[in-house]
Amino acid sequence: MNNEEKNNKPIVIDISNIDTKSVKKQEYFLQKDGFKKVSELLKKEATCKKVKKKNSSLQRSHNTIFINGKRGSGKTQFLISIRNYLKKNDKKTLKKLYFIKSIDPTLLHDNESFLTIIIAKILNQLEEENKLNDLEKEEQTEFYKYLSNISLAIDGVIHQHNKNKSSLEHIAQDQTSLRLERYLDEFFYKVTKIIQKKKIVLLIDDIDMALTNGFEVLEVIKKYLTSQYILPIVTGDIDLYTLLVKDYFCNSIKNSRQIDTNNLLEETALDYLIKLFPIHKRIYMQTIYELVKDTKIEFNYNGDKYFFKCDTCKEDNSSKNYYFRLKALEIFQAKVASNKFVENLFSNPLRRIMQFLHQEYDMNNKSMQFAITNVKSIKRIEEKYYLNLLKGVESYQTYLEEGSNYFKNNEFEEAIKYCDKSLKLKETYRAYFLKANALSNLKKYFESIDEYEKAIVLNTKNDYQVYLNLGYVYAKLKQNDKAISNYDKALRIQPKLNIAYIQKGLIYYEGKEYNEALKNYFHALKIDSNDGSTYYNIGLIYSKQQEYKKAIESYKKSKELKPQNETYLCLLELYLITNNYGAYQELEQEFLLKNQKNDKSMKIYKILDILTLIISTPENNIKNIEQNVEQQYKEWQKKYKNIEPEVAWSFIELETWLKNFDNHIQKELIQKYLKKFKENM
């Protein structure tokens, strides 16, 4: 059989029998490519050379295998079937691996640590298999000592995490975290020795569905499951993981001068997930709907064959061969809706599809239960579903999903069109909300307000997001009272919404109501004390108020939590103003190490560098440096004049400071060049 014939050979699914054993067998066959890849990855891990314990007490590596698939693709069944696949196809690899029973993070209770659950799961399995009873007394004592060390270290990390920490406490937390990582490595190493295997395989199912604990679970994998003796296999939908990570980073990524927040959040989330789940260790689970793009699916019912293939509408009335008429449904004038039905049906797990196709048709009550018994029953399925869809049953959801997809791709005009189509069939909160967001992104703020107001009327679930977004729109229109009112409404629904306090702070800052701005920023920090952007905004206010010592402390805290060039430049400016040349030079070296080739940042730095030369020169030597200053200015102008700086720079702090500057010769020279720099910005 040549490759072409092999590829054209259909996948046969027997829907006559829907018992568990039959379904599992056929699910395995559908995902044979996925099983083959996971087997190859596990074989590689099982045969790789370990770093000897005496040479390295802690060898980190991100070895997580990621099973990626949409809802209904059969990820969970795939996960728990991996061991059986190895048992049948690669016993040599299986002998080197120790599989821990699957862990479901969605079952975590409040205040439960995922790391504790992992340790308990391993311990329970060892005890169930009597692995610990065979140890010598000294070995048992040593093993339980490892457990005790881990327990104390976990308690220490949790205790530090729940505190508002000083710099010293941050260091203490880092030390505690490193200690925990080392203890875990020793524990996993000891377990591999007890079970005489090379690696422990940890099966973790559907983290993306653990909405409240999802990011914590990812952080545990990232920080603590990097030992060379542990191999996590994680399932989920990469799109949901991206949303989960974006949601976590959302509050800390926003700041007063950040323009493209959505793109930055997207990039941050993707970078985070690439590090956590390396691309070459991802396995994509295909649904039946996706599989038929490359192959033909044959449903076998008591000897009759029914083919499911997207690109055909052929029919054989002998009832032996029937091709689902997926592309010929234009006759019902409901192509979008009908295609959506087919996609929804065949994107389900195989068990659900088989149950759906296996039900009986009630002749007495004339009710459709969608049994495939002959060609006519298949036609009834189509007619029942698609004619109903033509009348609008669930079509509004189809249009809304289309609109949502266009919105995600930044095609806002198209998103609005599909929202309007959905709203013609049924007025829903989600459709009005999505349309308002699209209008807002197009800067059609007044139109977006109308749609947000309509959404609010239908906001039966009391979603705070509509008030938050409406507040943003009013802020853009400089209708600050209405903006603040809507932020307050969002806070009444979600009191720990620190982004609402931050946005209120920005409004008060721009209105020069600095004390009110500070009050809101400090409220935000009570909710999230690790938000570097908020510390940066506080630093801006203290600079405006000429409380330079407080401003410096705020900028330093911001730099510690979220290093960014904007903060470095603000700190350099304040060190210059306060004549703290030692701190200036120290920070300057750190900044240049990062930005020597970044012209957008260097443009601002070079200005500060030239001004530093003037300020630090004694009055009686000013005349001697004028030529040097002019030469440096010309070089700056030549190199940076047409380069857009990374941050908008106003020189307001310097100009304010200059008003009280005593040295008139230096003052005149600084004012002269400040004017030149501003003209060329």
Stockholm file with secondary structure:
# STOCKHOLM 1.0

chainA/1-681         MNNEEKNNKPIVIDISNIDTKSVKKQEYFLQKDGFKKVSELLKKEATCKKVKKKNSSLQRSHNTIFINGKRGSGKTQFLISIRNYLKKNDKKTLKKLYFIKSIDPTLLHDNESFLTIIIAKILNQLEEENKLNDLEKEEQTEFYKYLSNISLAIDGVIHQHNKNKSSLEHIAQDQTSLRLERYLDEFFYKVTKIIQKKKIVLLIDDIDMALTNGFEVLEVIKKYLTSQYILPIVTGDIDLYTLLVKDYFCNSIKNSRQIDTNNLLEETALDYLIKLFPIHKRIYMQTIYELVKDTKIEFNYNGDKYFFKCDTCKEDNSSKNYYFRLKALEIFQAKVASNKFVENLFSNPLRRIMQFLHQEYDMNNKSMQFAITNVKSIKRIEEKYYLNLLKGVESYQTYLEEGSNYFKNNEFEEAIKYCDKSLKLKETYRAYFLKANALSNLKKYFESIDEYEKAIVLNTKNDYQVYLNLGYVYAKLKQNDKAISNYDKALRIQPKLNIAYIQKGLIYYEGKEYNEALKNYFHALKIDSNDGSTYYNIGLIYSKQQEYKKAIESYKKSKELKPQNETYLCLLELYLITNNYGAYQELEQEFLLKNQKNDKSMKIYKILDILTLIISTPENNIKNIEQNVEQQYKEWQKKYKNIEPEVAWSFIELETWLKNFDNHIQKELIQKYLKKFKENM
#=GR chainA/1-681 SS CCHHHHHHSCEEEECSCCCHHHHHHHHHHHTHHHHHHHHHHHHHHHHSCCCCTTTCSCCCCCCCEEEECCTTSCHHHHHHHHHHHHHHHCHHHHTTEEEEEEECGGGCCTTCCHHHHHHHHHHHHHHHTTTTTTSCHHHHHHHHHHHHHHHHHHHHHHHHHTSCCCHHHHHHHHHHHHHHHHHHHHHHHHHHHHHTCSEEEEEECCGGGCTTTHHHHHHHHHHHSCCTTEEEEEEECHHHHHHHHHHHHHHHHCCTTCSCHHHHHHHHHHHHHHHHSCGGGEEECCCHHHHTTTSCEEEEETTEEEEECTTCCCBCTTSSEEECCSSCGGGGTCHHHHHHHHHHHHTSCHHHHHHHHHCCCBTTTTBCCCCCSSHHHHHHHHHHHHHHHHTTTTHHHHHHHHHHHHHHTTCHHHHHHHHHHHHHHCCCHHHHHHHHHHHHHTTCHHHHHHHHHHHHHTCTTCCTHHHHHHHHHHHHTTCHHHHHHHHHHHHHHCTTCHHHHHHHHHHHHHTTCHHHHHHHHHHHHHHCTTCHHHHHHHHHHHHHTTCHHHHHHHHHHHHHHSCCHHHHHHHHHHHHHTTCHHHHHHHHHHHHHHHTTCHHHHHHHHHHHHHHHHHTSCGGGHHHHHHHHHHHHHHHHHHHTTSCCSSCCCCHHHHHHHTTCCCHHHHHHHHHHHHHHHHTC
#=GC SS_cons         CCHHHHHHSCEEEECSCCCHHHHHHHHHHHTHHHHHHHHHHHHHHHHSCCCCTTTCSCCCCCCCEEEECCTTSCHHHHHHHHHHHHHHHCHHHHTTEEEEEEECGGGCCTTCCHHHHHHHHHHHHHHHTTTTTTSCHHHHHHHHHHHHHHHHHHHHHHHHHTSCCCHHHHHHHHHHHHHHHHHHHHHHHHHHHHHTCSEEEEEECCGGGCTTTHHHHHHHHHHHSCCTTEEEEEEECHHHHHHHHHHHHHHHHCCTTCSCHHHHHHHHHHHHHHHHSCGGGEEECCCHHHHTTTSCEEEEETTEEEEECTTCCCBCTTSSEEECCSSCGGGGTCHHHHHHHHHHHHTSCHHHHHHHHHCCCBTTTTBCCCCCSSHHHHHHHHHHHHHHHHTTTTHHHHHHHHHHHHHHTTCHHHHHHHHHHHHHHCCCHHHHHHHHHHHHHTTCHHHHHHHHHHHHHTCTTCCTHHHHHHHHHHHHTTCHHHHHHHHHHHHHHCTTCHHHHHHHHHHHHHTTCHHHHHHHHHHHHHHCTTCHHHHHHHHHHHHHTTCHHHHHHHHHHHHHHSCCHHHHHHHHHHHHHTTCHHHHHHHHHHHHHHHTTCHHHHHHHHHHHHHHHHHTSCGGGHHHHHHHHHHHHHHHHHHHTTSCCSSCCCCHHHHHHHTTCCCHHHHHHHHHHHHHHHHTC
//
